[in-house]
Amino acid sequence: MREVSPKLRGALAAITEAELIRPASLPIPGINTLMDELAFFALHESYHVGQLAYIRKSLGYPGLAG
């Protein structure tokens, strides 16, 4: 994550509106543009982080936040 996150932030900062509205590259129902794909992946990633938080808690580790 330490290597990927700065690259991802840089790529997202440089993306143009024209690129965001281009057609989606993956056949996911309801996903029509690159902007839709990015939102889907962000939600999907946060879902898995939540799952990891539950696993940590069930193993007796402290929560990820707070």
LUMGU-376120 format. One record per residue (C-alpha): residue in three letters; x, y, z. Coordinates in steps of 0.25 Angstrom, whole numbers. Example, Ala and Ser with C-alpha at 12.3 -4.5 7.8 and 13.67 -1.06 7.14 Angstrom:
<pts>
{pt "ALA", {49, -18, 31}}
{pt "SER", {55, -4, 29}}
</pts>
This chain:
<pts>
{pt "MET", {0, 0, 0}}
{pt "ARG", {11, 10, 3}}
{pt "GLU", {16, 8, -11}}
{pt "VAL", {3, 7, -18}}
{pt "SER", {-5, 19, -11}}
{pt "PRO", {4, 30, -16}}
{pt "LYS", {3, 25, -30}}
{pt "LEU", {-12, 24, -29}}
{pt "ARG", {-13, 38, -23}}
{pt "GLY", {-5, 44, -34}}
{pt "ALA", {-12, 36, -45}}
{pt "LEU", {-26, 41, -40}}
{pt "ALA", {-21, 55, -38}}
{pt "ALA", {-17, 56, -53}}
{pt "ILE", {-29, 49, -59}}
{pt "THR", {-38, 58, -67}}
{pt "GLU", {-53, 60, -68}}
{pt "ALA", {-53, 54, -82}}
{pt "GLU", {-46, 42, -77}}
{pt "LEU", {-56, 40, -66}}
{pt "ILE", {-67, 40, -75}}
{pt "ARG", {-62, 30, -85}}
{pt "PRO", {-69, 16, -86}}
{pt "ALA", {-66, 6, -75}}
{pt "SER", {-56, -5, -79}}
{pt "LEU", {-62, -16, -70}}
{pt "PRO", {-76, -22, -73}}
{pt "ILE", {-82, -19, -59}}
{pt "PRO", {-97, -17, -59}}
{pt "GLY", {-100, -2, -56}}
{pt "ILE", {-86, 2, -58}}
{pt "ASN", {-85, 11, -71}}
{pt "THR", {-73, 20, -69}}
{pt "LEU", {-59, 20, -63}}
{pt "MET", {-65, 29, -52}}
{pt "ASP", {-75, 18, -49}}
{pt "GLU", {-64, 8, -49}}
{pt "LEU", {-55, 16, -39}}
{pt "ALA", {-67, 18, -30}}
{pt "PHE", {-70, 3, -31}}
{pt "PHE", {-56, -1, -27}}
{pt "ALA", {-55, 9, -16}}
{pt "LEU", {-68, 3, -10}}
{pt "HIS", {-63, -11, -12}}
{pt "GLU", {-50, -9, -6}}
{pt "SER", {-57, -2, 7}}
{pt "TYR", {-66, -15, 8}}
{pt "HIS", {-53, -24, 9}}
{pt "VAL", {-47, -14, 19}}
{pt "GLY", {-59, -16, 27}}
{pt "GLN", {-59, -31, 27}}
{pt "LEU", {-44, -30, 31}}
{pt "ALA", {-48, -22, 43}}
{pt "TYR", {-59, -32, 47}}
{pt "ILE", {-48, -43, 46}}
{pt "ARG", {-38, -35, 55}}
{pt "LYS", {-49, -32, 65}}
{pt "SER", {-53, -47, 66}}
{pt "LEU", {-38, -51, 68}}
{pt "GLY", {-37, -41, 80}}
{pt "TYR", {-30, -30, 73}}
{pt "PRO", {-34, -15, 75}}
{pt "GLY", {-42, -9, 64}}
{pt "LEU", {-36, -2, 52}}
{pt "ALA", {-41, 12, 56}}
{pt "GLY", {-46, 18, 69}}
</pts>
